[in-house]
Amino acid sequence: MADSARNKYRDEVDAKRILQIREISRNLPQACGDFLRSIAITTSTLTRLAYAIDLNTFFQFLHQERLSFAEKPIPLLTDSDLANLTQSDLTAYTEYLTYYLKSDENHTEPERVLVNHDLAIKRKLCSIRSFYDYLFKNQRIPSNVTELVALPKIHEKPILRLNRNEMEKILSTAQSGDEMSKGQQRFQKLTAKRDFAMLSLFLGTGIRVSECVGINLNDVDMENNAVLVTRKGGNQVVLYFPPEVAEALADYMEERKDIEALPGHEDALFLSLQRKRITQRAVQNLVKKYASVAAPLKPRISPHKLRSTYATNLYHETGDIYLVADVLGHTSVDTTRKHYADMTDARRRMAAEHVHLPGDPEFDRRER
């Protein structure tokens, strides 16, 4: 294919994000725009958009909650103003992030309550640190006060994943619609082949949700059971899938031939009922819907948890952490380790079965 069709979707996504970044930057100090442009070559548009959103939240807080930043409009704040940030301001911001209200720009919608936990707070503080680090390194401020504020300590939580029975049930539910509400079943009948193919792809390749929605029809090679995906950083790699996934994809692609996509969405593999390329949010809701039937005691199942399920299964079958890291697209094996933490625990338990001390019958038998 058409590299042009493949690049078209990515270019459209990037263009949309760039426009969002520019819109947000208009309401921020000029230094923020300078910072975002300085990292344009080394970061993705998604990363820069996240920075822009975090900076906007930060400066809205300063303007509304801190007297020293209340008088001057945010876009008019100079480097000298930014240098006046104190450790107290940052401590207050950390507390503010735990619970705050946010309204839309036009104040036409009710205010939304936003709650952040340690991981989200740490990410938002890291965004501010990066911004102030840029200012300090470029000699625009005399010191970097953000380095004085400790980041929240993140406590590792067990990785949530599906067991074998739950995997079987989520796939069978996507095919049959059993145990779903009547309303859900009406939609399930229309999307059964698509949903089954998508869930099979998640569980059979460990693909990311962003990679999944970006797949075009000609990215799928049924002769070699392979699919070309675009990773987070823009690199393209070929992932191979097992026969079960190939069968599910082939079944859906036959149905897909008869669907006339709306203009601009003709190349997309997975379509919504509106005949548009399916969105990440729609896929997240889809996974949550089927998981609520297959694993009702695991309410936080998401596409990323299906990815963790795949990683655990692959490591269990191969014992090769480097293979798991490569297939998942991790640049560091350390990132991968959390996907198989329970496996390493099981291996540690095995150690106790193989070491025996005097007084143990097995020790005495071996000594003889």
Secondary structure, DSSP 8 states (H G I E B T S, - for coil): --HHHHHHHHHHHHHHHHHHHHHHHTTS-HHHHHHHHHTTTTS-HHHHHHHHHHHHHHHHHHHHH-GGGTSS-GGG--HHHHTT--HHHHHHHHHHTTSEEE--TTS-S--EEE---HHHHHHHHHHHHHHHHHHHHTTSSS--GGGGS--------------HHHHHHHHHHHHH-TTS-HHHHHHHHHHHHHHHHHHHHHHHH---HHHHHT-BGGGEETTTTEEEEE-TTS-EEEEE--HHHHHHHHHHHHHHTT----TT-TTBSSB-TTSSB--HHHHHHHHHHHHHHH-TT-TT--HHHHHHHHHHHHHHHH--HHHHHHHHT-SSHHHHHGGGHHHHHHHHHHHHHH---TTSHHHHHHH-
